[in-house]
Amino acid sequence: AVRPHFPLHSTGLCITSSSYMASAAKPKDSRLRLLLVEAFEDDAESLLVRLREAGYEPQSSLVSSAEEMRAALLAQAWDVILCKHRLPGLTALAALKLMQELDFDLPFIVISDNIDDKTAARAMRAGAHDCFARGGLERLVPVIEREVRDARHRADHRAALEMLKESEARFRALASN
């Protein structure tokens, strides 16, 4: 089952944790829904601490298998997926493929204890949006901000194209009458 992360205020699968926000300057949209594909809560907590320090109110769920990930993706909307490179029974590439098979366009960021350039390049060719070592977490917040912004632009672009198609279809229908 999907494990809600850090039980402060339960809202189904997602848990809000905003107690660290008192002194931090909040970003424009400080709520961030994270799906953490990670085996250890301590490792997940270190990621969330970085986000809280940057002024975000992370809502997260921790999953550690393909079945849990599928259930979490289908249960609610997410802003970003942070995925450990290798879990028992699940690799980042397998998790990425699952997300793609379900037809989600979410930022997918791979985090590893030690990742070499070949592995990172392979993950990014497969569709990961970024990869970095756990020791390089100073990049975490800017990478998430960039990828969430880019995902929103892609969604806006798809919506605009759909509206254009509908408008053209209405125009053709009117013109043919």
C-alpha positions in Angstrom: 0.0 0.0 0.0 1.0 3.6 -0.5 2.5 5.0 2.7 1.5 8.6 3.4 4.6 10.5 4.3 5.0 12.2 7.7 1.5 12.1 9.2 0.7 15.7 10.2 -2.6 16.4 8.5 -3.9 13.5 6.5 -5.8 14.2 3.3 -6.1 10.7 1.9 -2.8 9.6 0.3 -1.2 13.0 0.5 0.1 14.5 3.8 0.6 18.2 4.3 3.5 19.2 6.3 3.8 23.0 6.7 5.1 23.4 10.3 8.5 24.5 9.0 7.2 27.5 7.1 7.0 30.1 9.8 10.2 32.0 9.0 10.8 31.0 5.4 9.9 33.3 2.5 7.3 31.3 0.6 7.5 30.9 -3.2 4.6 32.2 -5.2 2.9 28.7 -5.2 4.4 27.0 -2.1 2.4 23.8 -2.2 4.3 21.0 -4.0 2.9 17.5 -4.5 5.7 14.9 -4.6 5.6 11.3 -5.3 8.8 9.8 -3.7 9.9 6.5 -5.1 12.2 5.6 -2.3 12.8 2.7 0.1 14.0 4.7 3.2 12.0 7.3 5.0 15.2 9.0 6.3 16.4 9.5 2.7 13.0 10.9 1.7 12.9 13.2 4.7 16.3 14.8 3.7 14.7 15.7 0.4 11.6 17.2 2.1 13.8 19.2 4.5 15.5 20.9 1.5 12.2 21.9 0.1 10.8 23.2 3.4 14.0 25.3 3.8 13.3 26.8 0.4 9.8 27.8 1.4 7.8 25.0 0.0 5.0 23.1 1.7 5.7 19.6 0.4 2.9 17.1 0.3 4.2 13.7 -0.4 3.7 10.0 -0.5 6.4 7.4 -0.3 6.2 4.3 -2.6 8.7 1.6 -3.0 7.3 -0.8 -5.6 5.7 -0.6 -9.1 2.3 -1.6 -7.7 2.4 1.2 -5.1 3.6 3.7 -7.7 0.8 2.8 -10.1 -1.8 3.1 -7.3 -0.4 6.5 -6.2 -0.3 7.9 -9.8 -3.9 6.9 -10.4 -5.2 8.1 -7.1 -4.3 11.8 -7.3 -2.5 14.5 -9.2 1.3 15.0 -8.6 3.6 17.9 -9.5 6.9 15.9 -9.6 8.3 12.4 -9.1 11.6 12.0 -7.3 12.9 8.5 -7.8 15.8 6.7 -6.3 18.0 5.1 -9.0 17.8 1.6 -7.6 15.3 0.0 -5.2 14.9 -3.7 -4.5 12.7 -4.9 -7.3 12.3 -1.5 -9.1 14.8 0.6 -11.0 14.4 4.2 -12.0 14.1 3.2 -15.7 11.2 0.8 -14.8 9.5 3.5 -12.8 9.9 5.9 -15.6 8.5 3.4 -18.1 5.5 2.8 -15.8 4.8 6.6 -15.7 5.0 6.8 -19.5 2.8 3.7 -20.0 0.1 5.4 -17.9 0.5 8.5 -20.2 1.5 11.0 -17.5 3.7 13.9 -18.4 5.3 14.6 -15.0 8.8 15.8 -14.2 10.7 12.7 -13.3 14.0 13.3 -11.4 16.4 10.5 -10.6 18.4 10.7 -7.4 21.2 8.2 -6.7 23.8 7.7 -4.0 26.3 7.6 -6.8 25.4 7.9 -10.4 27.9 7.9 -13.3 27.5 9.9 -16.5 26.6 6.9 -18.6 23.7 5.9 -16.3 22.5 9.5 -16.1 22.6 9.9 -19.9 20.7 6.6 -20.4 18.0 7.7 -17.9 17.7 11.1 -19.6 17.5 9.5 -23.1 14.6 7.4 -21.7 12.8 10.5 -20.6 14.0 11.4 -17.1 14.1 15.2 -16.8 17.3 15.3 -14.6 19.6 13.0 -12.7 22.0 13.8 -9.9 23.8 12.2 -7.0 22.4 12.6 -3.4 25.5 14.5 -2.6 24.5 17.2 -5.1 21.2 18.1 -3.4 21.8 21.8 -3.6 20.5 21.5 -7.2 17.2 19.9 -5.9 15.1 23.0 -5.5 16.1 24.8 -8.8 15.7 21.5 -10.8 12.2 20.9 -9.3 11.2 24.6 -10.0 12.4 24.4 -13.6 10.8 21.0 -14.3 7.5 21.9 -12.7 7.4 25.2 -14.7 8.3 23.4 -17.9 5.6 20.7 -17.3 3.0 23.4 -16.8 4.1 25.1 -20.1 3.7 21.7 -21.9 0.2 21.3 -20.4 -0.8 24.8 -21.4 0.5 24.2 -24.9 -1.4 20.9 -25.2 -4.6 22.7 -24.0 -4.1 25.5 -26.5 -3.6 23.0 -29.3 -6.8 21.2 -28.3 -8.7 24.5 -28.2 -7.4 25.4 -31.7 -8.5 22.0 -33.1 -12.0 22.5 -31.6 -12.2 26.0 -33.0 -11.1 24.8 -36.5 -13.7 22.0 -36.4 -16.4 24.5 -35.5 -15.2 26.9 -38.3 -15.2 24.0 -40.8 -18.7 23.0 -39.7 -20.0 26.6 -40.1 -18.2 27.1 -43.4 -19.7 23.9 -44.9 -23.3 25.1 -44.1 
